Amino acid sequence: MSNNPTNECNYRVNLPYPPVRVNGKNPVYASEMLSNMAEVVSEMSDVSRYFYIAIVAQQNHSSISTCFHHISIVEMYHLNIFAELAHLLGADPRLWSGRGIKRWWSPSFIGYPHELHELIAESIKAEEAAISKYSRQANIIRDPNIVAILKRIILDEERHLQIFREMYKRV
């Protein structure tokens, strides 16, 4: 992390995001984007997790709280991108996932440990899972627009993973 913890650019890679566009409607790809929005491993889970940590860390660990707050904002941006993609691909971009029968996103998808060390450890696992999921999708999806976006978002997730690993060592 840099000397300026409130600079949002420290929490995302300083590269532009590709334009949000698709080659056409595709229910399979739409389902994948919905899963990125609202499954256990999803941007909504990360936004909620990091929001929670920012609040509970605020009193005793203000720099950690600030970090999680800013990372949650980056994750919200990813959530928005995946919602736009899902919509362009033909899906209703609600906080749900699944093909056929939909399952709503739930706050129960995230853990709420009380120890800061455990919260950071959970965040590390979440980022690793997101990187793995998005990498798998980038390998199977054949729309180069979506693949470019996935690869760009992976860069941010790798940055978050780096931040959390450094933080974990310090706590």
N, C-alpha and C positions, 0 to 999 in steps of 0.2 A: 504494500500500500504506500501511497505517496505521503508527503507532508501535509497535504490538504485533504482531510478526510471527507469534507463536504462537497468536493468536486466530483460530480456524477460520472465524469469521463473515466475516473479511476475504477469504476465498477462495470465498465463495458469496454470492449475493444474499440479503439479509435479508428474504425473502418465503417464505411457506409453500409447500410442494409440494402440488399437488392430490392427492386420494385416488387410490390405484392401483386402478382398476376399469375395466371394459370393458362395452360393450353386449352382447357375446356372442362366441362363438368365431368366429375369422376366420383361415383359414390364410394369406392374403396379408398381413394386418397382423402376424400372428405371425412370418412370415418377415422382415418389416421390423424387428421388435424383436430378433430373433436377430442380424440384421446389425448392429444398434446395439451388441450385446453383443460380437460376435466376428469382425468382418471387419477388413480393414486399417484402415479408418476406423471405430473402435469404442471403447467405453469400456474394454475389456480392453487394447487397444493403448495407450490413454492411461495407464491405471493402471500398466502395465509400463514405459512410457517414463518417467513421472514418478518411479516408484520407483527406476529405474536412475539417473536424473539426481540424485535426492536422495542416493544413495549416493556417486556419483563426485564430487559437488560438496562433500561433507561436510567434507573436510579443509581445503580452501583457500577455500571460499565458503559458510560455515555459514548465512548468512541466505538465500541462494539455495536451499541444500539444504532448509532448513526450509520455505520457500515451496513447493517441489515436493512435499515430503512431505505437506503439508496439502492441496494441490490433488489429489494422488493419492487422498486419503481422500474428497474430494467426488466424484471420478470413480468410486470404488468404490460410493458411494451411488447414482449414476446407473446403474451396472452392475446393481445390485440391483433398481432400479425397472424397468429394461428386462427383466430376467429374470422378475420377477413378472408384467409385462404379457404377455410371450411365453407364460408358463404359463397365465394366464387366457384367452389367445386360443387355446389348444389345442396349443401346442408343448412339446416337451421342452426345458427351458431349459439345455441344455449349451452349452459354449463352441464352438459351430459355427454355420454359416450356410449358406444356399442353399435353394433349393426342389428337392425330390427328393433328388439326391445332395448330401450335406452335406460341407462343408469345415471341418476343425477349425481353431480359432484357433492361430496359431503365433508364437513370439517373433521369427521372421524377418520379421514384418510391420512391425517398427519398425527404425529405423536406430540405430546405436550410434556416432555420431561421437565423437571424443575431445576436441575443442575445445568449451569451454563456450558460446561464441558460436554454434557450429553446433547444439548441443543445444537452445538456446533458439530458434533459427531453425526447427528441425524442430518444436518445440512450437507455435510460432505457426502454421505450416502445418497442423498437426494440428487445432488449434482452429478455424481457418478452414474446414477440410474438414468438421468435425463440425457447425458452424453451418449450412453450406450443405446438408448431408445432412438434418439435422433440420428445417430450414426447408422443404425439398422435401417431406419426409414430412408435415409439418403442413399443407401445401397439398393433398395428395392423399388423406389419410386422412379418412374421414367420421365417425369416432367422436369426439365432442367430448371425451370423457374422455382419450383418448390425445393429442389435439391440445393440450389444456390442459397435459398433462405435458410434451410436447415443447417447447412455448413456455416453460415454466418452466425446463427444463433448458438451453434456448438462452440464457437470461439468465445462468446460471452460466458457460456456455462463453464468452459475451461478456466476462464479468468476467475469466476466465482469460486471454483474448486481450489484454485491456487490461493486465493484470499483466505478461504476457510481453513485450509491446511496450515497456513502461516499463523492464523488466529488460534487454532487448536494447540499449536506448540507453545504459544505465549500464555495461554490461560492455565 
